[in-house]
Amino acid sequence: MNVANLQLEGMLLAFTAVLRSLVASGALSEAQLKAALTEAEQTGLADQQRCDQLSPSQRDSIAFAARFLTVATRSDTDMRPFSAVAREVGRTT
């Protein structure tokens, strides 16, 4: 496996932990977090000219981080391994 992919997995998990801490502390509401991640996903896919040149799987790749963090930071779940969250993202998109 590409080392960069492993680094991205670690970064997403670390960012998940930070975001969960911000919500738990009250510094960020769940609604604010969800809105920010939705905005990030939409912004990533908003460049229509660029997206028209990409395959559907490439567009999903652009949106993956925001989708991953949306699933990983839900309050109804505990911190989960990267593979479990990634599987859920793949099933729901």
N, CA, C and O atoms as CSV, one atom per row, in Angstrom:
chain,resi,resn,atom,element,x,y,z
A,1,MET,N,N,0.846,-1.181,0.000
A,1,MET,CA,C,0.000,0.000,0.000
A,1,MET,C,C,0.887,1.237,0.000
A,1,MET,O,O,1.964,1.250,0.595
A,2,ASN,N,N,0.421,2.253,-0.664
A,2,ASN,CA,C,1.141,3.507,-0.746
A,2,ASN,C,C,1.219,4.151,0.649
A,2,ASN,O,O,0.208,4.279,1.341
A,3,VAL,N,N,2.428,4.550,1.046
A,3,VAL,CA,C,2.631,5.161,2.367
A,3,VAL,C,C,1.808,6.434,2.512
A,3,VAL,O,O,1.330,6.733,3.606
A,4,ALA,N,N,1.633,7.188,1.433
A,4,ALA,CA,C,0.835,8.412,1.501
A,4,ALA,C,C,-0.604,8.102,1.894
A,4,ALA,O,O,-1.219,8.863,2.641
A,5,ASN,N,N,-1.146,6.995,1.401
A,5,ASN,CA,C,-2.505,6.610,1.778
A,5,ASN,C,C,-2.587,6.319,3.267
A,5,ASN,O,O,-3.562,6.694,3.919
A,6,LEU,N,N,-1.579,5.657,3.810
A,6,LEU,CA,C,-1.566,5.370,5.242
A,6,LEU,C,C,-1.462,6.657,6.053
A,6,LEU,O,O,-2.079,6.783,7.111
A,7,GLN,N,N,-0.691,7.599,5.559
A,7,GLN,CA,C,-0.576,8.885,6.238
A,7,GLN,C,C,-1.919,9.621,6.228
A,7,GLN,O,O,-2.297,10.240,7.223
A,8,LEU,N,N,-2.636,9.553,5.106
A,8,LEU,CA,C,-3.948,10.192,5.028
A,8,LEU,C,C,-4.945,9.524,5.971
A,8,LEU,O,O,-5.769,10.200,6.588
A,9,GLU,N,N,-4.871,8.208,6.081
A,9,GLU,CA,C,-5.734,7.501,7.027
A,9,GLU,C,C,-5.476,8.000,8.443
A,9,GLU,O,O,-6.414,8.302,9.182
A,10,GLY,N,N,-4.215,8.085,8.816
A,10,GLY,CA,C,-3.852,8.564,10.142
A,10,GLY,C,C,-4.292,9.992,10.375
A,10,GLY,O,O,-4.759,10.333,11.461
A,11,MET,N,N,-4.148,10.826,9.363
A,11,MET,CA,C,-4.548,12.225,9.480
A,11,MET,C,C,-6.057,12.338,9.655
A,11,MET,O,O,-6.520,13.128,10.478
A,12,LEU,N,N,-6.827,11.573,8.905
A,12,LEU,CA,C,-8.281,11.616,9.044
A,12,LEU,C,C,-8.722,11.141,10.421
A,12,LEU,O,O,-9.649,11.703,11.004
A,13,LEU,N,N,-8.066,10.109,10.944
A,13,LEU,CA,C,-8.401,9.638,12.289
A,13,LEU,C,C,-8.047,10.684,13.345
A,13,LEU,O,O,-8.812,10.902,14.284
A,14,ALA,N,N,-6.897,11.326,13.195
A,14,ALA,CA,C,-6.503,12.370,14.146
A,14,ALA,C,C,-7.481,13.543,14.077
A,14,ALA,O,O,-7.886,14.080,15.108
A,15,PHE,N,N,-7.852,13.930,12.881
A,15,PHE,CA,C,-8.786,15.037,12.716
A,15,PHE,C,C,-10.157,14.669,13.277
A,15,PHE,O,O,-10.842,15.515,13.852
A,16,THR,N,N,-10.556,13.419,13.114
A,16,THR,CA,C,-11.804,12.944,13.714
A,16,THR,C,C,-11.771,13.143,15.219
A,16,THR,O,O,-12.733,13.642,15.803
A,17,ALA,N,N,-10.672,12.756,15.848
A,17,ALA,CA,C,-10.552,12.894,17.302
A,17,ALA,C,C,-10.629,14.363,17.728
A,17,ALA,O,O,-11.275,14.689,18.723
A,18,VAL,N,N,-9.977,15.240,16.983
A,18,VAL,CA,C,-10.008,16.673,17.308
A,18,VAL,C,C,-11.431,17.218,17.163
A,18,VAL,O,O,-11.908,17.941,18.038
A,19,LEU,N,N,-12.099,16.882,16.085
A,19,LEU,CA,C,-13.460,17.370,15.873
A,19,LEU,C,C,-14.409,16.849,16.943
A,19,LEU,O,O,-15.263,17.588,17.432
A,20,ARG,N,N,-14.262,15.568,17.312
A,20,ARG,CA,C,-15.093,15.004,18.372
A,20,ARG,C,C,-14.853,15.753,19.687
A,20,ARG,O,O,-15.794,16.009,20.438
A,21,SER,N,N,-13.607,16.098,19.959
A,21,SER,CA,C,-13.280,16.836,21.183
A,21,SER,C,C,-13.897,18.232,21.170
A,21,SER,O,O,-14.399,18.701,22.192
A,22,LEU,N,N,-13.862,18.890,20.025
A,22,LEU,CA,C,-14.467,20.218,19.913
A,22,LEU,C,C,-15.969,20.172,20.158
A,22,LEU,O,O,-16.519,21.053,20.819
A,23,VAL,N,N,-16.627,19.160,19.633
A,23,VAL,CA,C,-18.066,19.015,19.853
A,23,VAL,C,C,-18.334,18.672,21.316
A,23,VAL,O,O,-19.237,19.241,21.929
A,24,ALA,N,N,-17.561,17.752,21.877
A,24,ALA,CA,C,-17.759,17.340,23.273
A,24,ALA,C,C,-17.556,18.506,24.239
A,24,ALA,O,O,-18.227,18.587,25.268
A,25,SER,N,N,-16.640,19.400,23.910
A,25,SER,CA,C,-16.361,20.539,24.784
A,25,SER,C,C,-17.368,21.673,24.619
A,25,SER,O,O,-17.404,22.605,25.422
A,26,GLY,N,N,-18.179,21.586,23.580
A,26,GLY,CA,C,-19.149,22.644,23.310
A,26,GLY,C,C,-18.609,23.776,22.465
A,26,GLY,O,O,-19.325,24.739,22.189
A,27,ALA,N,N,-17.358,23.679,22.049
A,27,ALA,CA,C,-16.760,24.721,21.214
A,27,ALA,C,C,-17.356,24.736,19.807
A,27,ALA,O,O,-17.296,25.746,19.107
A,28,LEU,N,N,-17.923,23.617,19.411
A,28,LEU,CA,C,-18.512,23.461,18.081
A,28,LEU,C,C,-19.739,22.582,18.239
A,28,LEU,O,O,-19.663,21.510,18.839
A,29,SER,N,N,-20.861,23.023,17.710
A,29,SER,CA,C,-22.059,22.185,17.807
A,29,SER,C,C,-22.031,21.128,16.698
A,29,SER,O,O,-21.331,21.273,15.696
A,30,GLU,N,N,-22.803,20.073,16.903
A,30,GLU,CA,C,-22.901,19.043,15.868
A,30,GLU,C,C,-23.456,19.628,14.579
A,30,GLU,O,O,-23.024,19.262,13.486
A,31,ALA,N,N,-24.414,20.536,14.709
A,31,ALA,CA,C,-25.000,21.167,13.522
A,31,ALA,C,C,-23.965,22.007,12.775
A,31,ALA,O,O,-23.923,21.992,11.545
A,32,GLN,N,N,-23.134,22.734,13.510
A,32,GLN,CA,C,-22.082,23.544,12.877
A,32,GLN,C,C,-21.072,22.645,12.172
A,32,GLN,O,O,-20.635,22.941,11.061
A,33,LEU,N,N,-20.709,21.558,12.819
A,33,LEU,CA,C,-19.750,20.620,12.220
A,33,LEU,C,C,-20.324,20.022,10.949
A,33,LEU,O,O,-19.654,19.990,9.917
A,34,LYS,N,N,-21.554,19.550,11.018
A,34,LYS,CA,C,-22.174,18.952,9.832
A,34,LYS,C,C,-22.272,19.967,8.698
A,34,LYS,O,O,-22.019,19.627,7.542
A,35,ALA,N,N,-22.635,21.209,9.015
A,35,ALA,CA,C,-22.733,22.254,7.992
A,35,ALA,C,C,-21.374,22.525,7.347
A,35,ALA,O,O,-21.280,22.682,6.130
A,36,ALA,N,N,-20.330,22.578,8.161
A,36,ALA,CA,C,-18.983,22.836,7.635
A,36,ALA,C,C,-18.521,21.700,6.727
A,36,ALA,O,O,-17.930,21.950,5.676
A,37,LEU,N,N,-18.782,20.465,7.120
A,37,LEU,CA,C,-18.362,19.325,6.302
A,37,LEU,C,C,-19.180,19.237,5.016
A,37,LEU,O,O,-18.653,18.862,3.969
A,38,THR,N,N,-20.454,19.577,5.090
A,38,THR,CA,C,-21.287,19.619,3.885
A,38,THR,C,C,-20.774,20.688,2.929
A,38,THR,O,O,-20.695,20.467,1.721
A,39,GLU,N,N,-20.426,21.843,3.476
A,39,GLU,CA,C,-19.869,22.918,2.652
A,39,GLU,C,C,-18.553,22.494,1.999
A,39,GLU,O,O,-18.307,22.793,0.831
A,40,ALA,N,N,-17.723,21.803,2.753
A,40,ALA,CA,C,-16.442,21.337,2.200
A,40,ALA,C,C,-16.677,20.373,1.036
A,40,ALA,O,O,-16.030,20.482,-0.005
A,41,GLU,N,N,-17.599,19.438,1.217
A,41,GLU,CA,C,-17.891,18.486,0.139
A,41,GLU,C,C,-18.441,19.205,-1.086
A,41,GLU,O,O,-18.007,18.944,-2.208
A,42,GLN,N,N,-19.386,20.102,-0.877
A,42,GLN,CA,C,-19.988,20.831,-1.997
A,42,GLN,C,C,-18.972,21.713,-2.710
A,42,GLN,O,O,-18.997,21.825,-3.936
A,43,THR,N,N,-18.084,22.334,-1.954
A,43,THR,CA,C,-17.045,23.171,-2.557
A,43,THR,C,C,-16.108,22.325,-3.413
A,43,THR,O,O,-15.720,22.727,-4.510
A,44,GLY,N,N,-15.752,21.154,-2.900
A,44,GLY,CA,C,-14.879,20.266,-3.659
A,44,GLY,C,C,-15.481,19.814,-4.970
A,44,GLY,O,O,-14.762,19.558,-5.936
A,45,LEU,N,N,-16.800,19.717,-5.008
A,45,LEU,CA,C,-17.480,19.247,-6.219
A,45,LEU,C,C,-18.075,20.376,-7.050
A,45,LEU,O,O,-18.706,20.116,-8.075
A,46,ALA,N,N,-17.888,21.620,-6.630
A,46,ALA,CA,C,-18.534,22.761,-7.292
A,46,ALA,C,C,-17.856,23.199,-8.580
A,46,ALA,O,O,-18.486,23.845,-9.416
A,47,ASP,N,N,-16.604,22.866,-8.754
A,47,ASP,CA,C,-15.890,23.276,-9.962
A,47,ASP,C,C,-16.360,22.394,-11.120
A,47,ASP,O,O,-15.733,21.386,-11.445
A,48,GLN,N,N,-17.465,22.792,-11.730
A,48,GLN,CA,C,-18.117,21.961,-12.740
A,48,GLN,C,C,-17.195,21.642,-13.909
A,48,GLN,O,O,-17.188,20.514,-14.403
A,49,GLN,N,N,-16.415,22.625,-14.357
A,49,GLN,CA,C,-15.519,22.388,-15.494
A,49,GLN,C,C,-14.522,21.290,-15.160
A,49,GLN,O,O,-14.271,20.400,-15.973
A,50,ARG,N,N,-13.960,21.355,-13.971
A,50,ARG,CA,C,-12.999,20.329,-13.555
A,50,ARG,C,C,-13.699,18.993,-13.358
A,50,ARG,O,O,-13.210,17.958,-13.810
A,51,CYS,N,N,-14.842,19.013,-12.685
A,51,CYS,CA,C,-15.547,17.767,-12.379
A,51,CYS,C,C,-16.045,17.068,-13.640
A,51,CYS,O,O,-16.147,15.842,-13.672
A,52,ASP,N,N,-16.355,17.841,-14.675
A,52,ASP,CA,C,-16.781,17.237,-15.935
A,52,ASP,C,C,-15.667,16.394,-16.557
A,52,ASP,O,O,-15.937,15.483,-17.339
A,53,GLN,N,N,-14.426,16.697,-16.211
A,53,GLN,CA,C,-13.282,15.966,-16.754
A,53,GLN,C,C,-12.912,14.755,-15.902
A,53,GLN,O,O,-12.032,13.978,-16.273
A,54,LEU,N,N,-13.577,14.594,-14.767
A,54,LEU,CA,C,-13.255,13.514,-13.841
A,54,LEU,C,C,-14.284,12.401,-13.930
A,54,LEU,O,O,-15.449,12.629,-14.255
A,55,SER,N,N,-13.831,11.209,-13.637
A,55,SER,CA,C,-14.745,10.072,-13.575
A,55,SER,C,C,-15.546,10.157,-12.272
A,55,SER,O,O,-15.158,10.879,-11.354
A,56,PRO,N,N,-16.646,9.432,-12.190
A,56,PRO,CA,C,-17.402,9.416,-10.934
A,56,PRO,C,C,-16.557,8.990,-9.728
A,56,PRO,O,O,-16.719,9.540,-8.639
A,57,SER,N,N,-15.672,8.033,-9.909
A,57,SER,CA,C,-14.830,7.594,-8.785
A,57,SER,C,C,-13.840,8.686,-8.378
A,57,SER,O,O,-13.510,8.812,-7.199
A,58,GLN,N,N,-13.368,9.471,-9.340
A,58,GLN,CA,C,-12.481,10.584,-9.008
A,58,GLN,C,C,-13.235,11.680,-8.259
A,58,GLN,O,O,-12.689,12.289,-7.339
A,59,ARG,N,N,-14.472,11.933,-8.642
A,59,ARG,CA,C,-15.295,12.907,-7.905
A,59,ARG,C,C,-15.565,12.410,-6.485
A,59,ARG,O,O,-15.537,13.191,-5.534
A,60,ASP,N,N,-15.825,11.120,-6.345
A,60,ASP,CA,C,-15.995,10.546,-5.004
A,60,ASP,C,C,-14.725,10.696,-4.185
A,60,ASP,O,O,-14.791,10.893,-2.971
A,61,SER,N,N,-13.577,10.608,-4.829
A,61,SER,CA,C,-12.304,10.781,-4.119
A,61,SER,C,C,-12.164,12.191,-3.569
A,61,SER,O,O,-11.660,12.384,-2.463
A,62,ILE,N,N,-12.609,13.178,-4.342
A,62,ILE,CA,C,-12.552,14.568,-3.888
A,62,ILE,C,C,-13.419,14.741,-2.637
A,62,ILE,O,O,-13.038,15.444,-1.700
A,63,ALA,N,N,-14.567,14.102,-2.634
A,63,ALA,CA,C,-15.526,14.266,-1.541
A,63,ALA,C,C,-15.256,13.335,-0.367
A,63,ALA,O,O,-15.886,13.482,0.680
A,64,PHE,N,N,-14.345,12.388,-0.506
A,64,PHE,CA,C,-14.180,11.343,0.508
A,64,PHE,C,C,-13.856,11.880,1.893
A,64,PHE,O,O,-14.458,11.440,2.873
A,65,ALA,N,N,-12.928,12.812,2.002
A,65,ALA,CA,C,-12.521,13.297,3.336
A,65,ALA,C,C,-13.704,13.901,4.084
A,65,ALA,O,O,-13.915,13.596,5.258
A,66,ALA,N,N,-14.475,14.751,3.418
A,66,ALA,CA,C,-15.635,15.358,4.073
A,66,ALA,C,C,-16.673,14.307,4.425
A,66,ALA,O,O,-17.266,14.359,5.502
A,67,ARG,N,N,-16.896,13.365,3.537
A,67,ARG,CA,C,-17.854,12.291,3.822
A,67,ARG,C,C,-17.368,11.420,4.972
A,67,ARG,O,O,-18.149,11.042,5.846
A,68,PHE,N,N,-16.081,11.104,4.970
A,68,PHE,CA,C,-15.505,10.296,6.046
A,68,PHE,C,C,-15.705,10.993,7.386
A,68,PHE,O,O,-16.177,10.380,8.344
A,69,LEU,N,N,-15.346,12.265,7.454
A,69,LEU,CA,C,-15.454,13.005,8.715
A,69,LEU,C,C,-16.907,13.158,9.156
A,69,LEU,O,O,-17.186,13.160,10.355
A,70,THR,N,N,-17.820,13.283,8.227
A,70,THR,CA,C,-19.234,13.355,8.567
A,70,THR,C,C,-19.681,12.071,9.265
A,70,THR,O,O,-20.367,12.118,10.286
A,71,VAL,N,N,-19.295,10.948,8.718
A,71,VAL,CA,C,-19.664,9.655,9.316
A,71,VAL,C,C,-18.901,9.420,10.614
A,71,VAL,O,O,-19.485,8.979,11.605
A,72,ALA,N,N,-17.618,9.706,10.618
A,72,ALA,CA,C,-16.761,9.395,11.771
A,72,ALA,C,C,-17.057,10.246,12.996
A,72,ALA,O,O,-16.747,9.843,14.117
A,73,THR,N,N,-17.651,11.412,12.800
A,73,THR,CA,C,-17.889,12.314,13.933
A,73,THR,C,C,-19.328,12.280,14.430
A,73,THR,O,O,-19.700,13.074,15.294
A,74,ARG,N,N,-20.137,11.381,13.903
A,74,ARG,CA,C,-21.517,11.282,14.398
A,74,ARG,C,C,-21.511,10.958,15.888
A,74,ARG,O,O,-20.711,10.149,16.359
A,75,SER,N,N,-22.397,11.590,16.606
A,75,SER,CA,C,-22.434,11.412,18.066
A,75,SER,C,C,-23.003,10.063,18.483
A,75,SER,O,O,-22.828,9.652,19.630
A,76,ASP,N,N,-23.677,9.372,17.580
A,76,ASP,CA,C,-24.277,8.081,17.939
A,76,ASP,C,C,-23.308,6.910,17.824
A,76,ASP,O,O,-23.700,5.758,18.012
A,77,THR,N,N,-22.041,7.200,17.514
A,77,THR,CA,C,-21.040,6.133,17.403
A,77,THR,C,C,-19.781,6.506,18.165
A,77,THR,O,O,-19.490,7.684,18.376
A,78,ASP,N,N,-19.037,5.485,18.573
A,78,ASP,CA,C,-17.733,5.698,19.180
A,78,ASP,C,C,-16.703,5.849,18.073
A,78,ASP,O,O,-17.008,5.658,16.896
A,79,MET,N,N,-15.499,6.189,18.457
A,79,MET,CA,C,-14.384,6.250,17.512
A,79,MET,C,C,-14.212,4.850,16.923
A,79,MET,O,O,-14.150,3.864,17.658
A,80,ARG,N,N,-14.135,4.768,15.594
A,80,ARG,CA,C,-14.039,3.474,14.911
A,80,ARG,C,C,-12.803,3.425,14.021
A,80,ARG,O,O,-12.267,4.469,13.649
A,81,PRO,N,N,-12.348,2.229,13.679
A,81,PRO,CA,C,-11.198,2.106,12.773
A,81,PRO,C,C,-11.506,2.730,11.408
A,81,PRO,O,O,-12.661,2.814,10.990
A,82,PHE,N,N,-10.467,3.153,10.744
A,82,PHE,CA,C,-10.596,3.763,9.424
A,82,PHE,C,C,-11.389,2.868,8.481
A,82,PHE,O,O,-12.296,3.344,7.799
A,83,SER,N,N,-11.065,1.592,8.431
A,83,SER,CA,C,-11.706,0.688,7.467
A,83,SER,C,C,-13.209,0.595,7.691
A,83,SER,O,O,-13.967,0.501,6.726
A,84,ALA,N,N,-13.656,0.619,8.944
A,84,ALA,CA,C,-15.092,0.535,9.225
A,84,ALA,C,C,-15.823,1.779,8.731
A,84,ALA,O,O,-16.900,1.683,8.143
A,85,VAL,N,N,-15.234,2.938,8.973
A,85,VAL,CA,C,-15.858,4.186,8.521
A,85,VAL,C,C,-15.832,4.257,6.996
A,85,VAL,O,O,-16.827,4.636,6.379
A,86,ALA,N,N,-14.718,3.900,6.393
A,86,ALA,CA,C,-14.600,3.949,4.932
A,86,ALA,C,C,-15.615,3.023,4.268
A,86,ALA,O,O,-16.189,3.373,3.237
A,87,ARG,N,N,-15.839,1.849,4.847
A,87,ARG,CA,C,-16.852,0.938,4.310
A,87,ARG,C,C,-18.238,1.592,4.352
A,87,ARG,O,O,-19.005,1.509,3.393
A,88,GLU,N,N,-18.542,2.237,5.471
A,88,GLU,CA,C,-19.844,2.896,5.585
A,88,GLU,C,C,-19.984,4.024,4.579
A,88,GLU,O,O,-21.044,4.182,3.973
A,89,VAL,N,N,-18.948,4.799,4.393
A,89,VAL,CA,C,-18.977,5.874,3.401
A,89,VAL,C,C,-19.245,5.280,2.015
A,89,VAL,O,O,-20.053,5.809,1.252
A,90,GLY,N,N,-18.569,4.188,1.699
A,90,GLY,CA,C,-18.753,3.539,0.402
A,90,GLY,C,C,-20.157,3.008,0.196
A,90,GLY,O,O,-20.669,3.027,-0.924
A,91,ARG,N,N,-20.784,2.536,1.256
A,91,ARG,CA,C,-22.153,1.999,1.142
A,91,ARG,C,C,-23.197,3.097,1.030
A,91,ARG,O,O,-24.268,2.864,0.468
A,92,THR,N,N,-22.920,4.273,1.543
A,92,THR,CA,C,-23.941,5.317,1.601
A,92,THR,C,C,-23.833,6.349,0.499
A,92,THR,O,O,-24.687,7.231,0.409
A,93,THR,N,N,-22.825,6.271,-0.334
A,93,THR,CA,C,-22.695,7.275,-1.408
A,93,THR,C,C,-22.880,6.653,-2.762
A,93,THR,O,O,-22.804,7.348,-3.776
